[in-house]
Amino acid sequence: MSTPDAVTKDRAGAEYRAEGAHGADRSTVRSLLRLWPYVRPVRVRLFTAAFVAVVASCTGLVFPLVLKWMVDGPVADRDPAGVWLGALYLLLLGLAEAGLFGLRRWLVARPLAGVEAAMRAELYRHLQRLPVAFHDRWASGQLLSRGTTDLMLLRMFLAFPLTFLLVNGVTILVGVAIMLAQEWTLGLVLLAPAVPVMIVCWLFERRYSEVARRSQDQVGDLTTVVEESVLGIRIIKGFGRHRSQARAFRELSRTLRGTELAKARLLASIWAVIVTLPELAIGAALVLGTVQVADGHLSAGTLVAFLSTALALRWPVDSIGFLLAMSQEAGTATERYFEVMDAAPEHSSGPEPAPPADRERDSALRGAALPGTGVTLPGTGALPATGATLLRTGALLGTGAAPAAGTSAAGTYDGLRFDDVRFRYPDAPADTDPVLDRVDLHIRSGESMALVGATGTGKTTLTALVPRLHEVTSGRITLDGRDITAMPREELRELVAVAFEEPTLFSATVGENVLMGGQDTAGEAELDRALAVAQADFAHALPQGTATQVGEQGLSLSGGQRQRLALARAVVGRPRFLVLDDPLSALDVHTEAAVEAALRRVLAETTALIVAHRPSTVLLADRVALLSGGRIAAVGTHHELLRTNAEYAHLMSGDEEAQR
């Protein structure tokens, strides 16, 4: 049971993945070479491990030479002491081989675990920096599978197939050289299957790569369904949709099962060829060698050594299919990983450090006192509501002067401006109308403005442009005269706090969730103040108080409680600009009234844009802007628009009648 948005996201993500998988002709080798920057820091240990593995594997090829010496020497001469000496040599060689392979494992285990951890951490960091539009296109399960299953495949490839493709290749070459040196005619017999095996491997590589990619994408789709089912368990149970959800899961599982069986059939086919042809060649060499021994052209010890060498090469040859399969899966996992890593992140515009004047201004906005007045500027919480109202109208307390609108002793504050702003989603067709079209709006410094409009008119999209969750298509937005695209994102998001319509909480404590909206130095005092403003004092009554874990998505709390905590998170940092998307929609009448009373004090100290759907929320604001058809249709006070604008009166009519 997927929502339309989820279906759209899955489809868009699938198209994007298809472009990444087939838009460029990438070979497995070229894909895997992109791992080099991550492997380079541990290259010494990996190269050492590969060398040790080559030595260990070649040590195994000494066994046949010892056997030849034993058969042609002590055995033929009936020398028991020589046989025991040969047995000792074999034991020492076996211990050396085991020790070398153990050393190889020790050399690669820790660094490769570090490589996997580093790649996962970089993927997570990159996901945090990707624009919201990217996350709108991609299903979370696809991203999760890239950070877990795909990285596990890459670690396994670096630990085993990468090394043993080299080790087995060297072992086969050395073994063939030894066999040709012992008896070149028998060596040629064993080399006869080489060409057919290489052709089969080439065909296998091309077909297996496609199936492996399809399998890994289907794992991501299945992960998405499981995640959505867990998070939406209340909806599933509430509507009795467990059977349809289970049916959808079974269909995806069946599809994945079919793909895995296709992989198994391909692997079985190459194993059949790789195992059968060399076995036939060994059988032919055994018959021909036996005839040569009987004719006296070959010693028994040489034949034993030759066949022992051939048998020692069975594993390196037989494992080719298995190693190629793991390499193909690692190649597709690398492609999937870099599909995300190649996505362009949000770039922090403007100079990283704020200019001194701006830092002083921001410091003033966050709580500096006006010299000689004893009055704290907006953002401190120390200014009473009446004083804040006077300051908003331009009169400074205690000075007897009324500066020009939008100014104060600390400099010019122009508030929040939208100048000819247009917005169209990046993946929307070019011929579609923009969501927002030529929006002009000015929210004066210290003023709060309600944004009202019918469902689907772009209110939430407009608010998302202020913290640059989306980038404007054209036009510009300014904060106190500064273009937000010229500001570092870190600075912008320190100045602007947001509370979304759908309150999202994390698997953390109440306090951690709320303080996420403040500075790193915010403590208990700020937390208590924010909870009081949001009327979220219920947090103190929880089993462990504000240290209580709220659970995934905060589902252990009611909708109203989650919304109040989200509001507390927005106000805890005393932001210069506040963007609220229908912050009181989940509250009951009495709680709403209490929150409104406290919120008025906060709004008196900041510049706010509030998405509102009912008069009680609209009345919190100084003015109201009506958004219609993606444009600002009217601006005025609540009562002015009720008298002069029919559309606004219609939007407010239901609650207005209730109020009367």
N, C-alpha and C positions, 0 to 999 in steps of 0.2 A: 504494500500500500504506500505509494509514493505520491507526494503532493505535486501539483502542476509545476511549481518552481523547481522541485527536485528532479522531475522528469526532464524539464528544459535544461537544467544544469548537467544532468547525466548525458543528454544528447550533445550539448555543446562541448562538454569535456571529451566525449568519444570522438567528435569531429576533430577536436584539437589534437588528441592523441594520434588519430589516423594521419593527420598532416605531419606530425613529428616522426611517425614510424615509416611513412611511405613517401613523404614529400622530398626527401633527400636520399640518394643512393648511398647508404652507409654500409660498409662492410663490418663484420664483427670485429676485425682487427682494429679498424679505425675507431670504432666505438670504445673498445677496451683501452686504447692508447690514451683516452681522455682521463683515465684513472691515474696517470703518471704523476700529476702534481700532488695527489694524496699519498702515493706510494713513495715518492722521492725521499721524504724524511727518514724512512726506514729501509732504504734501498740496500744499505750495507748488510744488514741482517738477512734480508731476503736473498741477496746474491750469495751470501755465505751459506745460507740454508740450501739453496739450489746446488751449489758446489758440493756440499756435504752429501746431498741426495744422489748426485751423479756418482760420487766416489762409492757410496753405499751400494748403488745399483750395479756398478761395474765390479764391485767386490763379489757380487753374486756370480759373475761370469768367470771367476777364478775357480769356482767349484768344479766345473767340467775338466779344467786342466789338471786339477789334483786327482780327479777320478781317472783321467788318462794315465797319469804317472802311476797310480796304484794298480790299474789293470795291467799295463804293459810291464810294470816293475815287480813289486812285492807279490801281487797275485800270481803273475806268470811264473815267478821264481819261487812260489810257495814260501814266502818270507813273512811269518806272522808279526814280527816286530815292525816290519815296514808297513804292514796293514794298520797296526795300532798307531804308528806315527802319522800315517795319512788321515786316520780318523781324528787325531788330535788337530791336524791342520784344518780339517773341515769344521771342527768345533770352534776353533779360534776365529776362522773366517765368519762363521755364523754369529758369534758373539759380536765381532766387529761390525758386521752388517746391521744387526739389531741396535747396537749402540749408536751408530751413525744416523739411522732413521729416527731414533729417539731424540738425538741432538737436533735434527732438523725440525722436529715438532716443537721442541723447546724454543728454538730460534724464531719461529714464525708466530707462535700463539699470542704472545703479548703485543708485539707491534701491529699485527693484523686486527686484534681487538681494538687497539687504539685508532687504526685507520677507519674502522667501521664507526666507532664513536665520534670521530672527527667529522666524517661525512654526514652522520645523522645530525650532529649539532649544527653543521653549516646549512643543511637542508632546513632545519627548524628556524634558524636565524633568517634564512632567505624567505621562508614562508611568511614570517612576520613583516617583512619589508615589501612583499608583493601587494599591489593595489587591490582594493576590494573587488574591482571588476574581474580580476583573476579568480578569486575565491567564489564569485558568483557563477563562474563557468564550470568550475571543477567540483566534482563530488568529493566529500571528505574521505570516503573510503578509498578512493584512488590515491589520494595524497598519503593516507595512512599506510597503504600497502607499499608505497615507494620508500617510506621511512623504516619499514620493518622487514617484510619479506624480501624485497629487492636488495636491500643492503646486506641481508644475511646471505643471499646468493652470491653477492660480490665478495664477501669475506671468504666464503667457501671456495670460490674460484681462485682467489689469491693464495689461499692456503694449500690447495691441492692440485686442481687441473693446470694452473699456470706453471707450477713447478714441474709437474710430472709430464706435461707435454714436452718440455725440454729434456727431462731426465729419461723418459722412455725413448725419445728420439735418439739421444746419444747412446743409450743402451742398445737399441736396435742396430745402429751403425757399427758400434764396437763388436756386437755379437756376430753380425754378418761378416765383418772383416775377419774375425777369429775362425768362423766356419769356412770361409773361402780359403784361408791360409791352411786349414787342416785338409780339406778336400774340395777343390773348386767345382768339380762336377756336381757333387751333392749340394753345394751352396747355390748353384744355379737353379737346381730343382726347387729349392725352398724360396728362391726369389721369383719364381714364375707367377705366384698370385699377387705380386706387388701392384701391377698395373690395374687389374680389376678392383682391388681393394681401394686404391686411390680414387678411381672413378666413382665407386659407391659412396665413399666418404664425401666427395664433392656434391653429389646429388643429395645426400643426407643432410649436409650442412644447409643447403638452400631451403629445403622443405621443413626441416626441424626449426629453423629460425622463425618462420611464419607461425608455426603451431605454438612455439614457446611464447611468442609475443601475445598471441590470442589467449593463451592460458593465464598469463600474468595479468592481462587486462580484466579477464573474467574473475580472477581472485579479488581485484580491486572492486568490481561491481558487487560481488558477494559480500565483501567487507562493508560496503556502503549499506546494503540491505540490513545486515546484522546491526550496525550502528544505529540506523534509523529505527529499527524495531525496538531496541533497548531504550532509546531516548523517547520514543513515542509509545511506550507500553501502555500508558493510561488511555491514549486514543484508541489503540488496538482493542483493549479490553472494554473500554466504554462503548464502542460501537460493535463489539462482537466480531471483529474482523480477523481473529486469530487464524481462522481456516484459510481465508484468502491470502493472508500474509505468509502462512506456512506453504501454501501452494506456490506463491511467487518464489519463495526461498527454494522449494524443491525443483522448480523449473530452472533456476539459475544453477543449482547444484548439479542437476542432470546435464545441463549444457557444459559445465566445467568438467564433469565426469567424462563426457564424450571427448572433450579436448584432451584430457589426460590419457584416455585410452588411445587416441590418435598418436600422442607422443610415445606411448608404450609400443604401439605397432611399428612406428618408425625405428625406435631403438631396437626392437626385436629383430627387425629385418636387417639392420646393419650388423647386429651381433651374429646373426645367422651366417652372413657372408664372411665377416671377419674371423669367426671361429672355424667355420667349415673349410674354407679354402686353405688356410695354413695347416689344418689337421690333415687334409688330403696330401698336401705337399710333404708333411713330415712322414706320413705313411709311405709315400712313394720313395722318399729318401731312405727310409728304413729298409725297404725291399732292395733297392739298388745297392745300399751300403752292405747289406748282408751278403749279397752276391759277390761284391768286391772282396769282402773278408774271406768268403769261401774260395775265391780264386787266388787269394794271397796278394791281392793288390792293395789291401788296406788292413791295418792292424785292428784288432778287437778294441784296444784302448782308444784308438782314434775314433772308431765308430761310436763308442760309448760317450766320448767327450763331445763328438759332433751332435749326437742326439740329445745329450744333456744340455748343450748350449741352445739347441732349438727349443727344447722344453722350457728352458729358462726365459726364452723370449716370448713364450706364449702370453704371459700376463701383460708385458708392454704392448704387444700387438692387440690382444683381446680388449684391452682397456681403451683403445683408440675411440671406439664408439661412445663409451661412457664419458670420456674426457671431452670429446667434441660436443656431446649433448650439454654438459655442464658449461662449456665455453659459450655455446649459443644462448643458453639461459642467462649467463652473466652478461653477454653482449646486449640482449634485449633489456635486462635490468639496468644496464648502464644507460641505454637510450631513454628509458622511462625516467631514470633519476635526473638526467640532464634536460629532459623536456621541462621539468620544473625549474631547474637551476638556470636554464637559458632564458626563462621569462624575465622581462625587464622589471626591475624593482622600482619602487618609488624613489625618486632622487631628491635629496634634500637640497632645495634651491637656496640661493643666497649665501652669504658668508656664514660659516659656522658660528664664530663668536659674534654676539651682538655688539654693535658699536657702543662706546661708552655712554653716549647720550641716551641710547635706547635702553641700556642696562639701568641707567639712573631712572629713566621714566618708568620702566617696568617695576623697579624696586619701589618707586613711589606708589605705583598702582597696587602693589602687593602689601602696602602698609606703612609707607613713610609718612611722617607727620609734617604738616605745613609749618614752616618756620614762623614762630611768633604767634600762632593761632591756637595751638593745642588741639587742632582738629586733625583727625586721621583721614587720609584719602580713602576712596572706595576700595574695598577688598580687605579691610581690617576687621570689620564687624564691630568697631568701637563707635561708629557714628549712629546716632539714633535716627529713627525713621523720619522724623520731621526735619532734622538737619540734612539728611540725605536728599529729601525732596527739594529743599532749598538749593542744595548743591546742583541737582539735576537741572534746575531752572536757571542756574548760572550765578547765584548769589553766594559768596563765600561768607561763612559764619565769622563774625567778629571783625570783618574788614570794612564793611560798609560800602564795598564796591561790588558791582555786578559785571564781571568780565563778559566778553562776547560769547555767544553760544558755542559750546564745544571746546572751551578753553578752561584752563585752570593754571594755578601757579607753577605747576610742574611742566607745562607745555601745552600743545594743542592736542585735543582728543576729539577726533572726528567720528568716533563710534564705528559702526559696522555698515559698510556700503556695498550694494550690488549695482554695478554699472554695466548695463546692456549685456547681462549674463545670458548665455545660451548653453544648453546642455543636451547632448545626445549620447546614449550609451555607446561605448566604443565598438561593440559587435552588432549594433543595430544597422539595418540596411540604410544606404545613403539617401534613399528616396522617402524615408519615413520622417514624419514631423518630429522636431525636437521635443523632449520632455518639458524643458523650460525654454522660453523664447523671449528674448529682450526684456529680461527682468531688471527693473530699476527700483531700488528700495534703499532707504537710508534710515538706520536705527541710530539715533543720536546717543552720544556718550551718556551712560547712566540711565538710559531709557530702556524699558521693556516693551517688546512688540509681540502681539499674538498673530500667528499666521493661520488663517482660516481658509478652508476650501473643501469642495466635495471630494469624495474618495477618488484617488487616482489622478489628482491634478498636479502632483509633484511636490507636495509639501515636504515629505521625508527626504526626497532627493535634494531639495533646496537646502535643507539643514545639513545634509551630508557634505555639501560643497564647502562649508565654512571650515571644518578641520581637515579638508582635502582628502576625505575618504574617496571622493571622486574628483576629477579635474574638470574644470569648466571647459566647454568646447570653444567658446569665445567670450569676450568681455572680461571683466575682472572684478575681484572682491577685495576690499581693503579693510584693514583693522587700524583705526586711528591714522588713516592716510597711507598706510604701508600695504602694498600689494602682497597678498598672502603667498603668491607664487615666488616672490623674492625673499621669503622668510625661510629659514631652516625649519623643517617639519617639527623638530624637537621643540623649538621655541614657540612655534604656532600652537602646538598641542599643550604646551604649558599655559598659554594664555586662554585657550578655549577648552571648556569642559562640556561634555555631552551626556545626556541621559536619553536612551533610545526607548521607542515605544514598547519593544519587547525586551524586558529586563533580563540580562544574561549574567548569571553568577557562576563562579568557578568552584571546583572542588577544593575549597580552602575554608578558613574560618570566616566568621562574620566580619571581624576586624580587618583581616587581610583583604577581603573583597571591597570593603569601604575605603580603606587607605590606599587602594590601588589608584584612586583618583587624586591623591595628594602628592606632596613632595616626599622624597625618601626620608626626610627628617620628621615627618608628621607623626604625632604620638597620640597618647590617650586623650589629651585635651581636645585636639582636633576631631578625633573620632567621636567623643561624647557630644561635641557641638553639632557635628553633622547628623548624628542620630537624632538629636533633639529637633533640629530643623525639619527633618523628614518624618518626624513623629514615629521613629523606629525604635523607641525605647523598649519595645518587646524583646530586643536583642539581649538586654541585661537579664531578662527572666528565663532565657534559654538554659539548658542544663549546665553548660560551662560558660555562660555569659557570652561575651563577644569572642571568646576562644572556641565556640561551638562550630564544628564542621557542618557546613550547610548541605553537603552532598553534591553529586554531579548535577549541573544546571540549576542548583538550588531548589530541586523538586521537593525537598523535605519541607519547604516553606510554602505558604499560600501565595497566590498571585499578587495580592496587595502587599504582603510582606516583602516579596522580591522587588516590587516596584519602589517601595520606600527605601530599601537598601540601595537600589540603583540611583535614586535621587540623592541619598546621602553621599554616595560615591562621587556624584557630580559636584556637590557643593563643598566637599571636605577641603579642597585645595584653595578655597576663596578665589575662584577664577575671575579674570578680568572680563571675559565674555562667556556667557552661558547659553547653551543651545539645548532646549528641552523638547522632546517629541512626545506630546500628549502624556505628561508625566503623572497624571492623576487618574487615568482611565480605569484602573483596577481597584480604586479605593471606594469604600462605602461613604455615605453622605457625611457621617460624623467625623470620620478620619480625614476625609477630604477637606472639611472646614478647618480642622486643626492644622493640617499641612499647609493650606493656603495662608493661614495667619502667619505661620512661621516663614513661609516662602516669600511673603511680601517683604519681610525684613532683609532677606537675601537679595531679592531683586532690587531693593533700594541701593544696594552696594555694587551693582554690576550692570553690564549691558547685556540684555537677554533677548533671545528669539525663541518664542514658545509656540509650538504647534498645538492648536486647541480645537476641540470639537463641540464644546458646550460653554454656555455663558459663564458658568462659575469659574472656568479656567480663563476665559477671555478677560474677565473683570480683574484678573491679576495684572494685566498689562496696561501701560499708558495709552497705547494706540493699537489699532488692529489693521492688518493688511489682508485683503481678500485676494486669493490666488485662484484664477479661473482660466482654463485652457492654456496653462503653462505661463500665464502672464499675471502681473499685478493689476487687478481690475479696479481696486479702490483702496484708499488708505484714510483712516480717520479713527475717531473714538468709537467705542461700541455703540453708544446711543446715536451718534451721528449716522453711522452706517445703517442702523435699524430704520432710521427715518428716510434715508436717501437712496438706499441700495436694495432692490427687491431680491436679488440673489442672496445677499447676506441675510436679509430678514427671513427668507425661506430656510436657509441653513440653520438659523437659530430658533425657528418658530416652535419646534417641538418642546425644547426646554424653556423657551420663553413663556409658553402657555402654562407649563408646570410651575414656573416661578410666580406667575400672576395668581 
